[in-house]
Amino acid sequence: MKKLLYLLLAGCIVFFLAACTASEDAGEDTGTENEVEAEEGETDSTESESATDGKVLRINNGTEPTSLDPSIGFDAVSWDPLNNLMEGLTRLDTEHQAGPGAAESWDVSEDGLTYTFHLREDANWSNGDPVVAADFEHAWKYMLDPETASPAAFLAYFIEGAEAYNSGEGSVDDVKVTAVDEKTLEVVLEAPTGFFLDLLTNPAFFPINHKVAEENPDWHAEANTFVGNGPFKLDSWNHDEEMVLVKNEHYWDADAVKLDQVHIAMINDSNTQYQMFEAGELDTASIPAELSDQLIDGDNVFIGPYGGLEFFRFNIEMEPFQNKKIRQAFSHAINRDDIAEFVVKNGVEPAYGFINPGYTSPTGEDFREANGDLVSFDPEKAKQLLEEGMAEEGYDELPPITLTYNTSDTNKAVAEAIHGMFKEHLDVEVKLENLEWNVFAEAQQALELQFSRSSFINDYNDPVNFLESFVTDSYMNRTGFSSPEYDELISKGKTEVDEEKRWEYLYEAEKMLADEMIATPLRYYNTVVLEAEGVEGILRHPVGYFDLKYADKN
């Protein structure tokens, strides 16, 4: 009965607040086809040059992009606009596989270390400049420059010399990315990397028009200075309110682009964006949790995979979470099935491991099935572990504990539910704290939060992507965890040539994460989107961003 009461209470609170106010929602379940968050920008009231002529798609991004600098905007609210304004050497196709993008072809050396990319002769920037190999060399070395402080830089560590340069121990001249001529780019890797072409579809590897960037380092900040090489160009940007994209006539495959305009709203409340969808003001929307049972089976609902995880981080440098048994106790006290079914809804799956389903091993098994359930809901074990951990630390009572989450109606509902579970199963009263995204992100990165919500959207299609987040000194770690043994497992999981052995290292690494319990998984993401009649062709990639190149609206 107590469990039912706190779940109903959480749902009622969210419904009431969402119905009365448009809360600051930091990108979680906001009608976007994305999950992460953003920060504020300046206002540009430039009007759309082509008004509302032609085929116009109206969608929601949730919040302002963090940045349209591809090296800085390392989150889904930036990726979604970027993936339609720009294009890398490779681009995810209709089957979500890496295919030709700005590069029409490439050669790979016999040892698997050297990639030679051949750029399209008709690849051009939105200002008419040709896309050249030097644009990629400039962009990648800019991303790796320690002064850039790019959160995406670790993705490029597969390239020879990249990690040393980014860590301040090497020179930019040692980074093996070379513009051989205007249309030929050579890249040398540290070790054979089978998913390298897939990795390059990530927006972090998009080019930057080096001539434009040299003249104006803030080229990406406003519509009238932004230059892209993708299917659309940025026509106007009213910060924190709306972006308008128009078809890019200079794009090499412009004939394939059917839409004339894309209006991108920034509505961060799930009920508000749903009401706009019902009123015909948006062509896509997410389903508010309280309406899931009514709407989820409708003919206008798209449901698909979305590679990623919602989880909570323990700061092991703050009491009481320096103790492993106490961390494990809190994890065992969480009923993930109830959170998925009664709080988040929309068909999401509870997470009993860190790696989401969908990764096929060299032996044909799904990673998740092969490695099994690594966490569980076990109230009795939770109580026992808490008692043992408190005894080890000499606690008569636990120090005060604060669970911090970034602003979102869904995040609040989940936090309320977990709060009730800790009270019921551990007799622990946890304080809830809500922070706006930019404050939250800085505090979490600085290890100022004791126990905090997190989300991870896959950057590329390999399980090492999530696991590498917790190596020592990783930008993505944010727990204080450091283990030479774990670092070695991840190193082998990235460089081992024998794929079966490589996956064994990854299985072992995930089990170690679960044992150390520096973070506890909650649920896997999925994509559930309402689509207006006549909308078709939107590619929603499982790695966490969507593609409007082939989208249409009739």
N, C-alpha and C positions, 0 to 999 in steps of 0.2 A: 504494500500500500504506500509506503513512504517513497519508494522508487517512482510509482505512478504519479504521486503528488508533485514531486520536484520536476518531473519531465513535463507535466501539464503546466506547471507554473512557469517554467522557462519558455514554453511555446506561447503562453498567453501574454507574458511580458513583451516578447518580441513583436507579437501581432499588434498589441496596443501601441507601442512606441513607433513601429513602422507606419501604422495607419495615421498617426497624428503628426509625425515629423519626418523630414527627409534627412536622416542622420548621415554623418560623414562616414561613408562605407569605403574602406580602403581596398577595394578590388575583389572582395570575396563574395561570389554568388550575386553579382550585380547586374546580370543581363549581358555581361561580356562573355566572349568565348575565351576567357583567360582567368587567371587567379591572382596575380600579385599586385603590388601597390605603387604609389606615386607621390610626388611632391608638387608644391605650387609653382606656378610660372607667372609671367607678366601677361598683360592683356593686349591683344591685337585685334582691332575691330574691323580689319579689312573685309570688305564684302566679297562674296563669291563672284568671280568674273563671269560666270555663265548662269547665274541665278539658279533656276530649277529646271533647266531644259533637259530633255532626253530622259534616259533611265536613271533614276535616283534611288539608291539604297540607303536606308536610315537604320543605323545600328548604335549600340552603346558600348563604350569602352570602360565604364565604371568611374574612372578618375583620370586626371591629367597624366599624360606619360611622364615618367621620371625624367627622361631626356630622349631626344631623337638623335643624339650622338650615339651611334651603334656600339661604341666602346663603353658607354656609361649607362645607357638604358637597358640594364640587364634584368628585366622583369617583363611579365606578360603584358602589362598595360602599355609598355613601350614596344614590345615585340610585335603586337598586332598591327599598329600603324606602320612600323618599320618594315615588316614583311611585305607590305603592299606598296610602300614608297621606294623600296630598294631591293636589290637582288645580289646574292653572292655568286661565287663561281659555280656552285651547284644549287638546285632548288628542289624542294620536295614535290613529287609529282602526284597524280590523282590516286596512286596506290601508296602514298606516304613514303616513297623510296627516293633516294638522292639521284636526281637526273641532271642533265645539262641546264645551266643557268646563264650567267654572263660568259661562262666558258662553254664553247660548243663541243669540246673534246679534251682529253688528257691522256698522257702516257705515264705508266708506272714502271720503274726499273725492276729488274728481276729480283733484287733483294728486298723490294717493297719499301725502300727508304726515300726514293726520289720521285716526286710527282711533277710533271711538266704540263701546265695548263695552257690551252690555246683559246684566247678570248675571241668572241665573235667580232667580225669586222663591222657589223652594224649595231654593236652595243654602244649606246650613247647615254649621256646624262640628260636630265630634263631641261638643261639650258642649252643643249645641242652639242656640248663637248663630247668627244669620243671617250669611252671608258677604256683606260689603258692599264697595263700591268703595274705601272708605278702607283696607280690609285690603290691597288691592293697592298703593295709593299708598304706604302705610307700608312695605310689604315692599321695594318697588323702591328707594325713597329710602334705606331702611336699608342695602340692598345697596351703593348708590352712596356712602354716607357714607364718607369717607376713614378714619375711625376704626374702621369695621367691618373694613377690610382684606379685603374679600371677593375671593377669587380669580376669581369669576365676573363681577365688575363690568364687565369689558370687553365682555361680551355686550350690555350695555345701551347701549353708546355710539351705537347707531343712533338713540337718543331725543335730542331736542333738549335741550341743556344738561347731558346726563349726563356726558360726558367731562370737561367743565370742572369740574363739581362734584366728581367723583371724584378728579381730579388736584389739587384744592385751589385751583383758579383761578376757581371760580364759586360760586354760592350754590345751596342746595337749592331756593330759590324759583324758580330758573331752569330746573329740571328739569320738562319739560312732560308730567307725569303728574298728572292732576287728577280727583279724585272729584267729578263734577258733582252727583250726588245719591247716595242709598244704593245704587242699582243701576245707575249709569251711570259708566263710566270713560272719560276722554278721554286719548289719547296722541298727541303730535305728534313726528314723526320729523325728523331732520336732512335726509334725502334719501329718495326713494322706495326701499323695500326689499321686493322681491318675496317674500322668504322670511320676512317678519316673523311671520306667523301660525305658521309652523313653529318659528321661534325661541322663541316663547312656550310651546311644549310642554316646554322644558327646565326641570327642577326649580328652577333659579335664579330663575325668574319665578313660582314658587308664592306664594300670599298668606300673610300672617301675621296671625293674629287680634290686631289692634292693642291691644285692651283687655287681653287676656291678657298680651301681651308687655310692656305698660306696667307691669302689676302684678308680673310675674316675668320678668326678662330671660333667665333660664335655663329657660324653659318647655319647651324642646326636649330637655333633658338626661335626663329620666327618664320612665318610662311614666305615672306618676300625675299628671304635669303637662303631658304632651304633648297638644296639640290640633291635629287635622288636619281636612281637608274632603274626603278621598278615600273610596274604596270600603271601606277598612278603617280600624280604629283600633288604637292601640298598647295592648295589654292588659297585657303584662309585658315587662321588659327585664333580663335577667341579663347584665350587660356582659361582653363577650368570650366569651360562651357561647351565648346564645340570645335571640331576640326572638319574642314571640307576638303575632300580629295577629288580630283578630276582626272580623267583619262590622260595618260602621258603619251602624246603623239610621237615622242622621240624613242619610246620603248621598242626594242627590236622585234617583239611579238605583239605589237599593238593591235593587229587584226584579230587576235584571240580575245581581246578585252571587250566585253559587251556593255558594261556599265559606263555611263557618262559621268556620274558623280557618286560619291559616298559621303554621307553626312554622319559624323561620329560624335554622338553625345557623350557627356560625362555625368551620368546619373548614378549615384552610388547608394541608392536604396532599392531593394528588390521589389517592394510594393509599388513604388513610384514608377519604375521602369515598366512594370507589368501593366499598370494603368495606362501608360503612354502607348504601349503595344495595343491594348484594347481600343484605344481612341484612334488608332491608325497613325500615331506619331512616331512609332518605331516599327521596323519590319522584322526584328528578332528581339527576343527577351528570354530571360531565365524564368523559371517557375518559383515563386515564393514558396517556402517550405510548407506554410499552412494551407496552400492550395494544391499541393502535390497530389493528394489522393483524387482530387477532382479532375486534374488536367493531364496527368502523366501518361495516360493511355490514349490521348487525342491523336487524330490523324495529322495534326500540324506540329507534332513534337519530334524533334531529332534527338536521338540518344546514341552516344558513341563513346569510345574510350578516350581518356585524357590522362596521359602518363604523369602521375604525380602523387604526392602524399601530404596530408595534413598531420602534423605531429607537434609534440611539446618538448621543448629543450629544458634540461636541468642545468643550472649553472653550478658546476662541481667545485667552484671556488668560493661559493657562499653556503653557509650553514642553512639547513641540515643536509644539503644534498652532496656534501663531500663524502657521505657514507653511501656505499653502493646498495646496501640492503634497504635503506630508507627510500632510495630512488626506485628500487624494484617494488617496494610496498605500494608506492603511489601508482605505479603502472598496473599492478594486479588489481587495484581498486576500481579501475575504469571499465565500465561495461560498454564496450565498443558497439556491440550489436544494437543496444538501445539507442545510442547516439545516432547511429546510421538510420535506424528505422523510424524513430520518433522525433528526432530533433532536426537533423539535416534533411532526411528524406530524399526524394528525387532519385531513388534507385542506387544510391551510393553504397559501396561495399566497405564493411569494417576492415581495418588493417591489423593483421596479426604478425606482420613482418614489415620490413622497411621498403623492400623492392616491390613495386606494383606488378600485377600479372601482365603478361604480354611479351616478355623476353624469352625467346626460344633458344635453348642451349644447343651446343654442338651435337648432343645426342638426341635432340628432338623433344626434350622435356621443357616445360615452362619453369622458369627460375623459381617462381613462388611455390609451385607444387613440389619441385625437387628439394627445396630447402625447408619446406614445411612451416607450421606455425611456430613462431619464436617468442610470442608473448601471449598472455592469457588473462581472462577475468577470473580471479580466484580470491574472494574476500577473506577466507580463512588464512590462506597463505600470506595475504597482504598484512593481516593483523600480526601474524607470527614474525614476519620479516621486520615490521615496524618496531616491535618489541625488542628484537635482537639488535637492530641498528641503533636504537636509542640506548640500549645497554652498552654497546660498544663505545658510544660517544659520551656516556655518563649523563644522558639527559633524563631528568625527571619529567620534563615536558618539552615538547618541540619548540624551537624558536618560532617567532611569527613567520608565516608563509604567505607570499603574495603571488597570485597567478595573474600575469599581464597579457592582454590581448590587444591587437590593433582594431580600430573602429570598424564594425560591421554588425548588421543585425544577426547574421548567422553566427559570427564569432561570439557574440554576446550570448546567444542561445546555448552554444556548446559550452562556454565557460560556466554558465549557470548550472547546466546539467552536471558537469564534472564537480563543481562545488558541492552539489548535493550528494554525489557519490562518495566524495572524501569524508563528508560529515557522517553518512550512513555506515560506510564500511570501515573507516579508520577512526571515527569520532574526532576528526581534525577539522577545525574551522579555518578555511582558507579565504583570505581577503582577495577580492577581485579588483583589478585595476585596468582601466581602458585608456589607451594612448593613441593619438593620431599617428598615422603611418610614419611620417618623417621623424618624429620624436621617438617612436617605438623602435624603428630600424637602427637609429644611432645608439640608443641605449642598449639594445640587444648586442650589437656589434662590439660595444665597449664593455661587455660583461657586467652591465649594471642591473640586469633583470634576473631575478631569482629562479623563476619558473615561467616560461613564456611560450605562447603559441607560435608556430612556424608553418610555413608551407614550402613545398619544393615541387617545381615543375621541371620535367626532364629537359635538359639542354640538347641531348642527342640520344640516339637509340642504343644504349648499352648500359647494363646495370652498374658498371663502375662509376657512372656519372654521379649518382647519389652518394655512393659509398666514399668517394674521394673527398666529399665535403668535410669529413671529420679527421683528415690527416692533420698533423701538427702544423699550426700557423696558417691553416687555410682560412681565407676570408669568410668562407661559409660555415666554419666550425661553431663559433659562438657558444661554446659550452665550457671551455677551459680544459677540455680533454686532450691528452697527449700520450701517445703510446708508440714507441719504436717498433714493437711487434705489429701493431695495426698498420703503421706507415709502410712497413716492409710488405705486408700482404697486399696493400693497394698498389705499391710499386710493381709487384709481380702480376697483379691483376690488370695492369695496363701494358706491360711489356712482354709477357710470356707469349712465345710464338705458338706453342701447342695450345689450341683453343680449349680442349678439355681440361688441361691443367690450369689454364687461366681462370676458367669458371670455378674450379675447385677452390682457388684462392679467394674468389669473390664470395662463394658460399661461406667459407671460414670467416671472412671479414664481417659478413652480416651477422653471423652467430656471435661474434665477439662484441659487436655493437649492442646486440640484445642482452648479452650477459652483463656488460658494463652499465647498460641502461642509462647512458648519458642523454638519451632522448627516447620518448615513448610514442610509437605510432598510433594514429587514431582512425583515419579512414582514407581510402583511395579516392582520388577525384574521378569524376566522369563528366561528360558534356551532355547537358540536357537543355535544349534550346527550342523555344517556340518560334515558328517561322510563319510569316504572313503568306496568304495565298499568292502564288505567282513567283515566289522567291525560290531560286534553285541554283545549284552549282557552287555553293560555298564549301570550300575544303577546310575541314576542321581537323588539323593534324594532331595525333596523340601526344606529340612533344610539347604542345601547349600554345600554339598560335594558329591563326587561320589565314586563308589565302582567298582573295576575292578576284584573282585573275580570270577565272572562268565563271564567276557568279553572274546571274542574270535575274531580271525582274520583269515579268510580263503582266 
